[in-house]
Amino acid sequence: MNIIVCIKQVPNTMNVQIDPETGRLKRDGVESIINPFDEYAIEAAVRVKEKIGGKVIAITMGPPQAESALREAISKGADEAVLVSDRAFGGADTLATSYALSSAIKFIGNYDIVICGRQASDGDTGQVGPGIAEMLDIPHIAYVKKIESIDDKSIKVERMMEDGYDLIESPIPVLLTVVKEINTPRVASLKGKMAAKKAVVKTLTAADIEADTKRTGLNGSPTQVMKIFVPTQRTGGEKFSGEAKEIAAALVKKLSGVGVI
């Protein structure tokens, strides 16, 4: 069973800063981490490998420093790591990212399952996983909260819904996007950290994966973020205190006075 897990390196959400002049995220000097949802994807992939055997390949698209995220994935159980990195991929939106990653996965070949986190913390679109599946022309199951069973021909999973879950069976190969309810990610072991330090991370360029550069980076991005800004903080306001009845009466009086009610 060959499992590919797609991860992304993102700014630590506890320390996100925006450059007031450019309106873009400040990445220099800001701690980068594995996208939190992708931690669950890594763990899901490793558990499948531990249950039925196989190999886990972690893959990410990003600049050279994204290699550190791949090494962390190895420390948590991945066997190999692939960095998809090229200036031609810069500025990619979700469509161009899906194309680059799917092209890299086709280049790697011989895969049974592709696992992604539900969404990335720096974009929150949840579009890349489904986009990869569409471009690979394989089934996709979203919001996976549990893998019920799996063999070399099919997989059965629970898909989280608002009022319960769906039990879905799919042929393999298949792409899954998982939610945090699926597991508890493990802490890297000393043995894993040593393996990560020694691992050779393979880098693939646009030329390596024979990507059409008209479909990568800014060239292949029909949507572009022109500016990011921090909303102006609201000031003023009025606070009511006291017993519940007193607060309710004061609020009604205030709203009546301004013509709201």
KELOBA-411069 format. One record per residue (C-alpha): residue number from 1; chain; x, y, z. Coordinates in steps of 0.2 Angstrom, whole numbers. Layout:
R,num,cadena,u,v,w
R,NUM,A,X,Y,Z $
...
***
This chain:
R,num,cadena,u,v,w
R,1,A,0,0,0 $
R,2,A,8,16,-6 $
R,3,A,1,32,3 $
R,4,A,5,50,-2 $
R,5,A,1,63,11 $
R,6,A,0,81,5 $
R,7,A,6,94,18 $
R,8,A,9,113,18 $
R,9,A,20,124,28 $
R,10,A,11,139,35 $
R,11,A,15,153,47 $
R,12,A,11,149,65 $
R,13,A,-7,155,68 $
R,14,A,-2,162,85 $
R,15,A,10,174,77 $
R,16,A,3,181,60 $
R,17,A,8,198,55 $
R,18,A,4,209,40 $
R,19,A,15,221,32 $
R,20,A,6,238,32 $
R,21,A,14,244,16 $
R,22,A,12,229,5 $
R,23,A,-3,221,13 $
R,24,A,5,204,13 $
R,25,A,9,191,26 $
R,26,A,26,194,34 $
R,27,A,35,177,33 $
R,28,A,53,183,36 $
R,29,A,57,180,55 $
R,30,A,40,172,58 $
R,31,A,39,154,64 $
R,32,A,33,141,51 $
R,33,A,24,125,56 $
R,34,A,15,111,47 $
R,35,A,-3,116,44 $
R,36,A,-12,109,59 $
R,37,A,-25,99,49 $
R,38,A,-11,91,40 $
R,39,A,-4,83,56 $
R,40,A,-20,72,56 $
R,41,A,-17,67,38 $
R,42,A,1,62,42 $
R,43,A,-5,52,57 $
R,44,A,-19,44,47 $
R,45,A,-7,39,33 $
R,46,A,6,31,46 $
R,47,A,-8,21,54 $
R,48,A,-14,14,38 $
R,49,A,4,9,35 $
R,50,A,6,1,52 $
R,51,A,-10,-9,50 $
R,52,A,-8,-16,32 $
R,53,A,10,-12,28 $
R,54,A,16,-1,14 $
R,55,A,25,16,12 $
R,56,A,21,34,16 $
R,57,A,28,48,5 $
R,58,A,25,66,12 $
R,59,A,25,79,-2 $
R,60,A,23,98,-1 $
R,61,A,25,113,-13 $
R,62,A,34,127,-7 $
R,63,A,51,136,-6 $
R,64,A,67,127,0 $
R,65,A,63,131,18 $
R,66,A,48,120,17 $
R,67,A,60,105,18 $
R,68,A,59,107,37 $
R,69,A,41,103,37 $
R,70,A,44,87,27 $
R,71,A,58,82,39 $
R,72,A,45,84,53 $
R,73,A,33,72,43 $
R,74,A,47,59,42 $
R,75,A,50,61,61 $
R,76,A,32,56,64 $
R,77,A,32,41,53 $
R,78,A,33,45,34 $
R,79,A,46,35,25 $
R,80,A,51,47,11 $
R,81,A,48,66,7 $
R,82,A,47,76,-9 $
R,83,A,48,94,-11 $
R,84,A,40,102,-26 $
R,85,A,49,118,-28 $
R,86,A,52,130,-42 $
R,87,A,50,149,-45 $
R,88,A,37,144,-58 $
R,89,A,26,139,-44 $
R,90,A,27,156,-35 $
R,91,A,10,165,-32 $
R,92,A,-1,150,-35 $
R,93,A,-19,150,-30 $
R,94,A,-28,134,-26 $
R,95,A,-31,129,-44 $
R,96,A,-12,131,-49 $
R,97,A,-7,122,-33 $
R,98,A,-18,107,-36 $
R,99,A,-11,106,-54 $
R,100,A,7,106,-48 $
R,101,A,4,94,-34 $
R,102,A,-6,82,-45 $
R,103,A,8,83,-58 $
R,104,A,21,78,-45 $
R,105,A,10,64,-39 $
R,106,A,8,57,-57 $
R,107,A,27,59,-58 $
R,108,A,29,49,-42 $
R,109,A,16,36,-48 $
R,110,A,11,19,-40 $
R,111,A,0,26,-27 $
R,112,A,-15,19,-19 $
R,113,A,-21,33,-7 $
R,114,A,-18,51,-6 $
R,115,A,-22,60,10 $
R,116,A,-24,78,14 $
R,117,A,-29,89,28 $
R,118,A,-47,97,27 $
R,119,A,-40,114,24 $
R,120,A,-25,125,27 $
R,121,A,-25,138,41 $
R,122,A,-18,152,30 $
R,123,A,-31,150,16 $
R,124,A,-46,140,24 $
R,125,A,-53,136,7 $
R,126,A,-52,117,7 $
R,127,A,-50,117,-12 $
R,128,A,-33,109,-15 $
R,129,A,-38,91,-10 $
R,130,A,-53,90,-21 $
R,131,A,-43,99,-35 $
R,132,A,-29,86,-34 $
R,133,A,-42,72,-35 $
R,134,A,-51,80,-50 $
R,135,A,-34,82,-59 $
R,136,A,-29,64,-55 $
R,137,A,-46,58,-60 $
R,138,A,-49,48,-45 $
R,139,A,-63,47,-32 $
R,140,A,-63,60,-17 $
R,141,A,-70,58,0 $
R,142,A,-71,74,11 $
R,143,A,-72,76,30 $
R,144,A,-66,59,34 $
R,145,A,-67,55,53 $
R,146,A,-63,37,53 $
R,147,A,-56,23,41 $
R,148,A,-67,8,45 $
R,149,A,-58,-4,34 $
R,150,A,-46,-5,19 $
R,151,A,-38,-18,8 $
R,152,A,-29,-17,-9 $
R,153,A,-45,-15,-19 $
R,154,A,-57,-4,-8 $
R,155,A,-58,7,7 $
R,156,A,-73,11,19 $
R,157,A,-74,27,29 $
R,158,A,-85,37,39 $
R,159,A,-88,55,32 $
R,160,A,-93,68,46 $
R,161,A,-109,76,43 $
R,162,A,-119,89,53 $
R,163,A,-131,77,60 $
R,164,A,-120,61,61 $
R,165,A,-110,53,48 $
R,166,A,-111,44,31 $
R,167,A,-103,27,28 $
R,168,A,-94,27,11 $
R,169,A,-85,14,2 $
R,170,A,-74,18,-13 $
R,171,A,-62,9,-25 $
R,172,A,-44,12,-24 $
R,173,A,-35,23,-29 $
R,174,A,-44,37,-19 $
R,175,A,-40,54,-11 $
R,176,A,-46,58,7 $
R,177,A,-47,74,16 $
R,178,A,-47,71,34 $
R,179,A,-54,81,49 $
R,180,A,-46,82,67 $
R,181,A,-59,70,74 $
R,182,A,-50,55,65 $
R,183,A,-35,53,77 $
R,184,A,-23,61,89 $
R,185,A,-6,65,80 $
R,186,A,9,57,88 $
R,187,A,24,66,95 $
R,188,A,40,62,85 $
R,189,A,51,49,94 $
R,190,A,70,51,96 $
R,191,A,72,37,82 $
R,192,A,60,47,71 $
R,193,A,70,63,73 $
R,194,A,86,54,69 $
R,195,A,79,47,54 $
R,196,A,72,64,48 $
R,197,A,89,72,51 $
R,198,A,98,59,40 $
R,199,A,84,58,26 $
R,200,A,87,64,9 $
R,201,A,73,75,3 $
R,202,A,70,74,-16 $
R,203,A,66,91,-25 $
R,204,A,56,91,-40 $
R,205,A,55,106,-52 $
R,206,A,43,111,-65 $
R,207,A,54,103,-78 $
R,208,A,55,87,-68 $
R,209,A,37,84,-67 $
R,210,A,34,91,-85 $
R,211,A,22,104,-79 $
R,212,A,15,116,-91 $
R,213,A,21,133,-84 $
R,214,A,5,142,-91 $
R,215,A,-4,132,-78 $
R,216,A,8,135,-63 $
R,217,A,11,150,-52 $
R,218,A,3,167,-56 $
R,219,A,1,161,-74 $
R,220,A,-11,147,-69 $
R,221,A,-20,157,-56 $
R,222,A,-37,164,-61 $
R,223,A,-39,171,-43 $
R,224,A,-26,182,-35 $
R,225,A,-26,190,-18 $
R,226,A,-22,208,-21 $
R,227,A,-22,214,-3 $
R,228,A,-23,208,15 $
R,229,A,-27,220,29 $
R,230,A,-32,220,47 $
R,231,A,-49,227,50 $
R,232,A,-50,244,60 $
R,233,A,-52,240,78 $
R,234,A,-69,247,84 $
R,235,A,-69,259,99 $
R,236,A,-82,265,110 $
R,237,A,-97,255,115 $
R,238,A,-107,254,132 $
R,239,A,-106,241,145 $
R,240,A,-121,236,156 $
R,241,A,-119,228,173 $
R,242,A,-130,222,187 $
R,243,A,-143,209,188 $
R,244,A,-150,201,173 $
R,245,A,-167,210,174 $
R,246,A,-158,227,177 $
R,247,A,-147,224,162 $
R,248,A,-162,219,151 $
R,249,A,-172,234,156 $
R,250,A,-157,246,152 $
R,251,A,-154,238,135 $
R,252,A,-172,239,130 $
R,253,A,-172,258,135 $
R,254,A,-156,261,126 $
R,255,A,-162,253,110 $
R,256,A,-178,261,111 $
R,257,A,-169,278,113 $
R,258,A,-160,276,97 $
R,259,A,-175,269,87 $
R,260,A,-169,251,85 $
R,261,A,-185,245,94 $
***
